[in-house]
Amino acid sequence: MLRLWKAFFYSLAGLKEAWREPAARLEIYLLALALPLAAGMPVGTVEKLLLAGSVVAIFVVEILNTSVEAAIDRISAERHELSRIAKDLGSAAVFVSALFAALVWAAIAGPVAIARWVG
């Protein structure tokens, strides 16, 4: 139990570090907006979970991207092609997760919004 308790505080420390990253802060704001919208959407439970989960996934991938960048920066401050590739791949992962979230929201929330607007 002590190990789990310590892990909890390590996780809180990680979230505090994530808050210091501007991109992660933006995604936290996105979560604060998207989660209530998803919960209030007149769709089924699975659809609500897809809406919420797709935005949570962006934040999770951003945390992982930030950890890769921190590790690369810790290794060396000099520019290296492999460091650039690692950072670009992390950025690409965030981009792909954001595209997926946009697709999920367009597919689920889009028809709901259109139905309310039209009629």
Secondary structure, 3 states (H helix, E strand, C coil): CHHHHHHHHHHHHHHHHHHCCHHHHHHHHHHHHHHHHHHHCCCCHHHHHHHHHHHHHHHHHHHHHHHHHHHHHHHCCCCCHHHHHHHHHHHHHHHHHHHHHHHHHHHHHHHHHHHHHHC
